[in-house]
Amino acid sequence: MKKAFRKIHLWLAVPFGLIITIICFTGALLVFEDQIAQLTNRPLYHVEKVGDHPLPLGTLVEKVENQLTKGAPITGVTVYPQPDRTYQVNLSAPKGAAVYINPYTGEIKGQYQRSPFYRTVFTLHRWLLDSQPANGGIFWGRLVTGTTTLLFAVILITGAVIWWPRSRKGLKNGIQIALHKGKARFWHDLHAAGGIYVLLLVLVMALTGLTWSFKWYNTAFYKLFGVETSAKAPAQKQPAQPGNSPELPSSSDVQPSPFACWQQVYDQLAAANPDNLKIEITDGSASVSNNRYGNTRGSDRYTFDPQSGEITGSSLYKDTARSGKMRGWIYAVHTGAWGGNASRILWFLAALLGATLPLTGYYLWIKRLYRKRHNRTGRRVAH
């Protein structure tokens, strides 16, 4: 049985090993992307001098609006509880565009942009630098990384079967990495024992990552956890709010600023959620993000009257259907963000060691081929 598993392990690992190394190594680099971005670009995310009180949100947004060029309306603002953090003002275009501002002066500190390095690392991790075809053809980059990740799961499982010892003594020896018994023994132990150390974590990364690669896998994965996926319902047109008639206002009917009540809304939500990670406010709705549940994308959502700032409704994360929680959980588990920096460090080390497994495997395979060839040559000479 082990002989068959050893062949499967080898035949899959040899052609796909280098791609596995790329996926694991780039995944390790992405674990601390946000933290590194804040360290390397501190003026964008932090203010130099903390004032007594931030300016009201309505005033801040209007100041920013006056500084921006026309054509990209402000859609919302994200407030972080740390007094030295800049606020994030979200724009309508392009997708994901935002500027960071000093909450005490309204000065624009800069625009959010993913660094060229991490943009390359991300596309290498997800699609091997490929891009979605404009004509809707086969997305080869996603297909190759998805297939490789699926086979990587098989390689990990067959590797565990090959490693499995027959006795307690064998188990003890099988999890040791010898440091003083020669180079060959060290690389063998690093491949075998190292693979066992990270087996569960790397397998979890692979199985969760596949949800972004194949639709059939995504559906099956969610169904396994009792979640039925379905097409998104078309967005319903919201009824017009009082005072927001599309007719042109008369000179005596001046419309108030759409941002006037945002500070009032923020004050209510911040007081009710003192441990929040961030609060995002848009026109008529708001969300409060926290990390109490391990799901870093979990948030409580609220609606409010844009005229008075009165909270009119809420949808708490704890009451959200399982399908609404699953995507956030998959992302948090896949990236290692679910447990804060402790889990990120663990995921980083596991992905880094996972990247070495194909390389140490190649070394052992080539060494074995060389030994077999040398033995055959030696026998011919002897004859």
C-alpha positions as CSV (number, residue, x, y, z in Angstrom):
1,M,0.0,0.0,0.0
2,K,2.8,2.5,0.9
3,K,4.5,1.7,-2.3
4,A,1.5,2.8,-4.3
5,F,1.1,6.0,-2.2
6,R,4.8,6.7,-2.7
7,K,4.5,6.6,-6.4
8,I,1.4,8.8,-6.4
9,H,3.2,11.2,-4.1
10,L,6.3,11.3,-6.4
11,W,4.4,11.5,-9.7
12,L,2.3,14.5,-8.6
13,A,5.1,16.3,-6.7
14,V,7.7,16.3,-9.4
15,P,5.7,18.2,-12.1
16,F,3.9,20.5,-9.8
17,G,6.5,21.0,-7.0
18,L,7.9,24.4,-8.2
19,I,4.4,25.8,-8.5
20,I,3.6,24.6,-5.0
21,T,6.7,26.4,-3.7
22,I,5.6,29.6,-5.5
23,I,2.1,29.5,-4.0
24,C,3.3,28.7,-0.5
25,F,6.1,31.3,-0.5
26,T,3.9,34.1,-1.9
27,G,1.2,33.1,0.6
28,A,3.7,33.5,3.4
29,L,4.6,37.0,2.1
30,L,1.0,38.1,2.0
31,V,0.3,37.1,5.7
32,F,1.6,40.4,7.1
33,E,0.9,42.7,4.1
34,D,-1.3,45.1,6.0
35,Q,1.1,45.4,8.9
36,I,4.1,45.9,6.6
37,A,2.2,48.5,4.6
38,Q,1.6,50.5,7.8
39,L,5.2,50.2,8.9
40,T,6.7,51.2,5.6
41,N,4.2,54.0,4.9
42,R,3.5,55.3,8.3
43,P,2.7,58.9,7.3
44,L,-0.3,57.6,5.3
45,Y,-1.8,55.7,8.2
46,H,-0.8,57.8,11.2
47,V,-0.8,61.5,12.1
48,E,2.3,63.2,13.4
49,K,0.6,65.2,16.0
50,V,-2.6,64.1,17.9
51,G,-5.0,67.0,18.5
52,D,-7.5,67.4,21.4
53,H,-10.5,66.3,19.4
54,P,-11.1,65.2,15.7
55,L,-13.1,67.5,13.6
56,P,-16.8,66.5,13.1
57,L,-17.2,64.0,10.3
58,G,-19.4,66.3,8.3
59,T,-16.8,69.0,8.4
60,L,-14.0,66.6,7.5
61,V,-15.8,65.1,4.5
62,E,-16.7,68.5,3.2
63,K,-13.1,69.6,3.5
64,V,-11.9,66.6,1.6
65,E,-14.6,67.0,-1.0
66,N,-13.3,70.5,-1.7
67,Q,-9.7,69.2,-2.2
68,L,-10.7,66.4,-4.6
69,T,-11.1,66.7,-8.3
70,K,-14.6,66.3,-9.6
71,G,-15.8,63.0,-10.9
72,A,-15.3,60.7,-7.9
73,P,-17.9,61.4,-5.3
74,I,-17.3,60.4,-1.7
75,T,-19.3,57.3,-0.7
76,G,-18.3,56.8,2.9
77,V,-15.7,57.3,5.7
78,T,-14.0,54.7,7.9
79,V,-13.0,55.7,11.4
80,Y,-10.4,53.8,13.5
81,P,-10.5,54.2,17.3
82,Q,-6.8,54.9,17.7
83,P,-6.3,58.6,18.2
84,D,-3.2,58.7,15.9
85,R,-4.8,56.9,13.0
86,T,-5.9,58.7,9.9
87,Y,-9.4,58.3,8.6
88,Q,-10.2,56.5,5.3
89,V,-12.5,58.3,3.0
90,N,-13.9,56.0,0.3
91,L,-14.5,57.1,-3.2
92,S,-16.9,55.9,-5.9
93,A,-14.3,55.3,-8.6
94,P,-12.2,53.5,-9.4
95,K,-13.2,50.4,-7.5
96,G,-11.6,50.3,-4.0
97,A,-10.3,53.9,-4.3
98,A,-9.8,55.8,-1.0
99,V,-7.8,58.6,0.5
100,Y,-6.5,58.9,4.0
101,I,-7.0,62.2,5.9
102,N,-5.8,63.8,9.1
103,P,-8.9,63.8,11.3
104,Y,-7.7,66.9,13.2
105,T,-7.2,69.1,10.1
106,G,-8.9,67.5,7.1
107,E,-5.6,67.4,5.2
108,I,-5.4,64.6,2.6
109,K,-2.3,62.5,3.5
110,G,-2.4,60.4,0.4
111,Q,-4.3,57.8,-1.6
112,Y,-4.5,54.1,-0.9
113,Q,-2.5,52.1,-3.4
114,R,-1.3,48.5,-3.1
115,S,2.4,48.6,-3.5
116,P,3.8,47.2,-6.8
117,F,5.7,44.5,-4.9
118,Y,2.6,43.2,-3.2
119,R,0.5,43.6,-6.3
120,T,2.9,41.3,-8.0
121,V,3.1,38.9,-5.1
122,F,-0.8,38.6,-5.0
123,T,-1.2,38.0,-8.7
124,L,1.6,35.4,-8.6
125,H,0.0,33.7,-5.6
126,R,-3.5,33.6,-7.2
127,W,-2.9,33.4,-10.9
128,L,0.8,33.1,-11.6
129,L,0.8,36.6,-13.0
130,D,-1.9,35.8,-15.5
131,S,-5.1,37.9,-15.9
132,Q,-8.7,37.3,-16.6
133,P,-9.2,37.1,-20.4
134,A,-11.3,40.0,-21.7
135,N,-13.2,37.7,-24.1
136,G,-14.3,35.3,-21.4
137,G,-11.9,32.5,-22.4
138,I,-10.1,30.1,-20.1
139,F,-8.4,31.7,-17.2
140,W,-5.3,29.6,-17.3
141,G,-3.5,31.2,-14.4
142,R,-6.4,30.4,-12.0
143,L,-6.9,27.0,-13.5
144,V,-3.2,26.0,-13.0
145,T,-3.0,27.3,-9.4
146,G,-6.3,25.7,-8.6
147,T,-5.3,22.4,-10.0
148,T,-1.9,22.5,-8.3
149,T,-3.5,23.4,-5.0
150,L,-5.9,20.5,-5.3
151,L,-3.1,18.1,-6.1
152,F,-1.1,19.6,-3.3
153,A,-3.7,18.4,-0.9
154,V,-3.4,14.9,-2.3
155,I,0.4,15.1,-2.0
156,L,0.2,16.1,1.6
157,I,-2.2,13.2,2.5
158,T,-0.1,10.6,0.6
159,G,3.0,12.0,2.3
160,A,1.4,11.5,5.7
161,V,0.6,7.9,4.8
162,I,4.2,7.2,3.6
163,W,5.6,8.7,6.8
164,W,3.2,6.9,9.2
165,P,5.4,4.8,11.5
166,R,4.8,1.2,12.6
167,S,5.8,1.6,16.2
168,R,6.0,4.1,19.0
169,K,9.7,4.2,18.6
170,G,9.3,4.9,14.9
171,L,6.9,7.7,15.8
172,K,9.4,9.3,18.1
173,N,12.2,9.1,15.5
174,G,9.9,10.3,12.7
175,I,9.2,13.7,14.3
176,Q,12.9,14.5,14.9
177,I,15.1,16.6,12.7
178,A,18.7,15.6,13.1
179,L,21.1,18.6,13.0
180,H,24.4,16.8,13.5
181,K,24.1,13.6,11.3
182,G,25.1,15.0,8.0
183,K,23.5,17.0,5.2
184,A,21.5,14.2,3.6
185,R,19.9,13.2,6.9
186,F,19.0,16.8,7.7
187,W,17.2,17.4,4.4
188,H,15.4,14.0,4.7
189,D,14.2,14.9,8.2
190,L,13.2,18.4,7.2
191,H,11.1,17.0,4.4
192,A,9.5,14.2,6.3
193,A,9.2,15.6,9.9
194,G,8.8,19.2,8.7
195,G,5.9,18.1,6.5
196,I,4.2,16.4,9.4
197,Y,4.6,19.5,11.6
198,V,2.8,21.7,9.1
199,L,0.5,19.1,7.6
200,L,-2.7,20.2,9.2
201,L,-2.2,24.0,8.7
202,V,-1.0,23.8,5.1
203,L,-3.8,21.4,4.3
204,V,-6.3,23.9,5.8
205,M,-4.8,26.7,3.7
206,A,-5.1,24.6,0.5
207,L,-8.7,23.4,1.1
208,T,-9.9,26.9,1.9
209,G,-8.0,28.5,-0.9
210,L,-9.7,26.2,-3.4
211,T,-13.0,28.0,-2.8
212,W,-11.6,30.9,-5.0
213,S,-10.5,28.6,-7.8
214,F,-13.4,26.3,-8.7
215,K,-17.1,27.0,-8.7
216,W,-17.9,23.3,-8.2
217,Y,-15.6,23.1,-5.2
218,N,-17.0,26.3,-3.7
219,T,-20.5,24.9,-3.9
220,A,-19.5,21.5,-2.5
221,F,-17.4,23.1,0.3
222,Y,-20.3,25.3,1.5
223,K,-22.7,22.4,1.2
224,L,-20.4,20.3,3.4
225,F,-20.9,22.9,6.2
226,G,-24.7,23.0,5.6
227,V,-24.7,26.2,3.6
228,E,-26.5,26.4,0.3
229,T,-25.1,28.9,-2.2
230,S,-27.3,30.7,-4.6
231,A,-27.2,33.5,-7.0
232,K,-27.4,37.0,-5.5
233,A,-30.8,38.5,-5.6
234,P,-31.1,41.6,-7.8
235,A,-30.7,44.8,-5.7
236,Q,-34.1,46.4,-5.0
237,K,-34.6,50.0,-5.6
238,Q,-34.8,51.9,-2.3
239,P,-37.8,54.1,-1.8
240,A,-37.0,57.8,-1.9
241,Q,-36.4,59.3,1.5
242,P,-38.5,62.3,2.6
243,G,-36.8,65.5,1.4
244,N,-34.8,63.7,-1.3
245,S,-37.2,64.3,-4.2
246,P,-35.5,64.2,-7.6
247,E,-37.2,67.5,-8.5
248,L,-35.0,70.6,-8.4
249,P,-35.3,72.4,-5.1
250,S,-36.5,75.9,-5.0
251,S,-34.4,78.7,-3.7
252,S,-36.2,78.6,-0.4
253,D,-35.7,74.9,0.0
254,V,-32.0,74.3,0.4
255,Q,-31.0,70.7,1.0
256,P,-28.8,70.0,4.0
257,S,-25.4,68.4,3.6
258,P,-25.7,64.6,3.2
259,F,-22.8,64.3,5.7
260,A,-24.3,66.5,8.4
261,C,-25.5,63.7,10.7
262,W,-22.5,61.3,10.2
263,Q,-20.8,62.5,13.4
264,Q,-24.0,61.9,15.4
265,V,-24.3,58.4,13.9
266,Y,-20.7,57.6,14.7
267,D,-21.0,58.9,18.3
268,Q,-23.9,56.5,18.9
269,L,-22.2,53.5,17.5
270,A,-18.8,54.2,19.1
271,A,-20.5,54.5,22.5
272,A,-22.3,51.2,22.0
273,N,-19.2,49.4,20.7
274,P,-16.2,50.7,22.6
275,D,-14.0,47.7,21.5
276,N,-14.6,48.2,17.8
277,L,-11.8,47.8,15.2
278,K,-13.4,50.4,12.9
279,I,-16.7,52.0,12.0
280,E,-17.7,52.7,8.5
281,I,-20.4,55.2,7.6
282,T,-22.1,55.6,4.2
283,D,-25.2,57.4,3.1
284,G,-28.0,55.9,5.2
285,S,-26.0,52.9,6.5
286,A,-23.1,52.0,8.8
287,S,-21.1,49.0,9.9
288,V,-19.1,48.2,13.0
289,S,-16.3,45.7,12.6
290,N,-14.7,43.8,15.5
291,N,-12.7,40.7,16.1
292,R,-14.6,39.1,18.8
293,Y,-15.6,36.2,16.7
294,G,-12.4,35.3,14.9
295,N,-14.0,36.3,11.7
296,T,-12.1,39.5,10.8
297,R,-14.8,40.4,8.2
298,G,-17.7,40.0,10.7
299,S,-19.6,43.3,11.3
300,D,-22.8,44.6,12.8
301,R,-24.8,46.6,10.3
302,Y,-27.1,49.5,10.9
303,T,-29.4,51.8,9.0
304,F,-30.1,55.4,9.9
305,D,-32.2,58.4,8.8
306,P,-29.9,60.6,6.6
307,Q,-31.8,63.7,7.7
308,S,-32.0,63.2,11.5
309,G,-29.2,60.7,12.1
310,E,-31.6,58.4,14.1
311,I,-30.7,54.7,14.0
312,T,-33.6,53.0,12.3
313,G,-32.5,49.4,12.1
314,S,-29.7,46.9,12.8
315,S,-28.5,43.5,11.6
316,L,-26.1,42.0,14.2
317,Y,-23.4,39.6,13.2
318,K,-24.5,37.1,15.8
319,D,-27.9,36.9,14.2
320,T,-26.5,36.6,10.7
321,A,-27.3,33.4,8.8
322,R,-24.5,30.8,8.5
323,S,-24.1,31.5,4.8
324,G,-23.3,35.2,5.7
325,K,-20.6,34.2,8.1
326,M,-18.9,31.4,6.1
327,R,-17.1,33.6,3.6
328,G,-15.6,35.8,6.3
329,W,-14.5,32.7,8.2
330,I,-12.9,31.1,5.2
331,Y,-10.9,34.2,4.5
332,A,-9.8,34.6,8.1
333,V,-8.8,30.9,8.3
334,H,-7.0,30.9,4.9
335,T,-5.0,34.0,5.7
336,G,-4.3,33.2,9.4
337,A,-6.0,36.4,10.6
338,W,-8.5,34.7,12.8
339,G,-6.3,34.8,15.9
340,G,-4.5,38.1,15.5
341,N,-0.7,38.2,15.2
342,A,-0.2,34.9,17.0
343,S,-2.1,32.9,14.3
344,R,-0.5,35.1,11.6
345,I,3.0,34.1,12.8
346,L,2.0,30.4,12.9
347,W,0.5,30.6,9.4
348,F,3.6,32.5,8.1
349,L,6.0,29.8,9.4
350,A,3.8,27.0,8.2
351,A,3.5,28.5,4.7
352,L,7.3,29.1,4.6
353,L,8.1,25.6,5.6
354,G,5.5,24.3,3.1
355,A,7.4,26.2,0.4
356,T,10.5,24.2,1.2
357,L,8.8,20.7,1.0
358,P,9.0,20.5,-2.8
359,L,12.6,21.7,-2.8
360,T,13.8,19.2,-0.2
361,G,11.7,16.5,-2.0
362,Y,13.5,17.3,-5.3
363,Y,16.8,17.0,-3.5
364,L,16.0,13.6,-2.1
365,W,14.6,12.4,-5.4
366,I,17.6,13.5,-7.4
367,K,20.0,12.0,-4.8
368,R,18.1,8.7,-5.0
369,L,18.3,8.7,-8.9
370,Y,22.0,9.5,-8.6
371,R,22.6,6.6,-6.2
372,K,20.7,4.1,-8.4
373,R,22.6,5.2,-11.4
374,H,25.9,5.0,-9.5
375,N,25.0,1.5,-8.2
376,R,24.2,0.3,-11.7
377,T,27.4,1.7,-13.1
378,G,29.4,0.0,-10.3
379,R,27.8,-3.4,-11.0
380,R,28.7,-3.1,-14.7
381,V,32.3,-2.3,-13.8
382,A,32.4,-5.2,-11.4
383,H,31.3,-7.6,-14.1
